[in-house]
């Protein structure tokens, strides 16, 4: 392997080291979960208008990990706590009513965050009703299916007795005479009324899904253009997740029969034909496995050509350029896998992770080139074949030697 090729290897490693330096702009972990984001949860306790009182607290569990730009910000199993704000028991002629709001996010393994959240629905018919009433308050109504429908906003002068204002808006919905009875495990949806800043953790998802949310201005702008071209959106193409943008996303999701949240999620992005640029990456455990495999390859090849752990060569042996070149290429690759593992474990930047993966694949190709014409033991060859399988995860076009 020539001097130019070796220079390229070490330049790549230097670039990755710079990316990992403290304060590098791309390595930020704090991300914004915007106002209007909908989180699907399940109730941990039975909710009942017959037994609960105003001020009663309860918890719900986040069903699926919530990702922003592919990175997990709310792991599955996190809890969202709420409080009963409105309650009226059923009587002979009227159904019970239960109103709740959400005020605390308990991140699994990551502390708590104060939030402002309201009850909403992912049912298409209910969400259309909610959207049609704008700033309406959603309550649970006894005898109703689903969340219970939109009841209407509490108007001025009704603060002293908000239930009366809500009851006036419900009308015929109260004629069932049944209490609200939601068993533990009931699915519900929480909509954020205020943005929150969270910390991204882990490696990005391999594929966009309904729980990967995109907030970058360029992605939102592309979504607005796609929604406008389909007749769902008439607002400005400004890259902001405005109410109008979220309503357009919701209408598009309902029409396409996907989870109706109003979030710009991965599934919706795919349906809109957006290139969300989600980096394919190894998981932290896969990256650790790869690093161990690469280091073992270096040790085995070094031993096979009689080089000590300290790098001392056998004075009685004549070394060929190809043997030494493969040793250097394997060593450079092993060092690159260590850098890559750090990137996977610490990066909150999708383009940076993609660049790191591409650099690692280039380093593997250098090893392939160095192996040409070199006889390697079968065990080393099998180990390198395992490395190639990992490289194909990062780049499906990678073929190896």
FENMO-V461676 format. One record per helix or strand. SS is the DSSP state (h for helix, s for strand). FROM is the first residue (numbers start at 1). LEN is the number of residues. If there is no record, write none. Layout:
SS;FROM;LEN  SS;FROM;LEN
//
This chain:
h;3;18  h;25;3  s;30;4  s;38;6  s;47;2  s;57;6  s;66;3  s;71;4  s;79;10  s;97;10  s;112;9  h;124;9  s;138;1  s;140;2  s;150;1  h;159;18  s;181;2  s;187;6  s;196;4  s;201;1  s;212;2  h;217;13  h;243;13  s;265;1  h;266;6  h;284;21  s;307;1  s;313;1  h;321;26  h;350;22  h;378;17
//
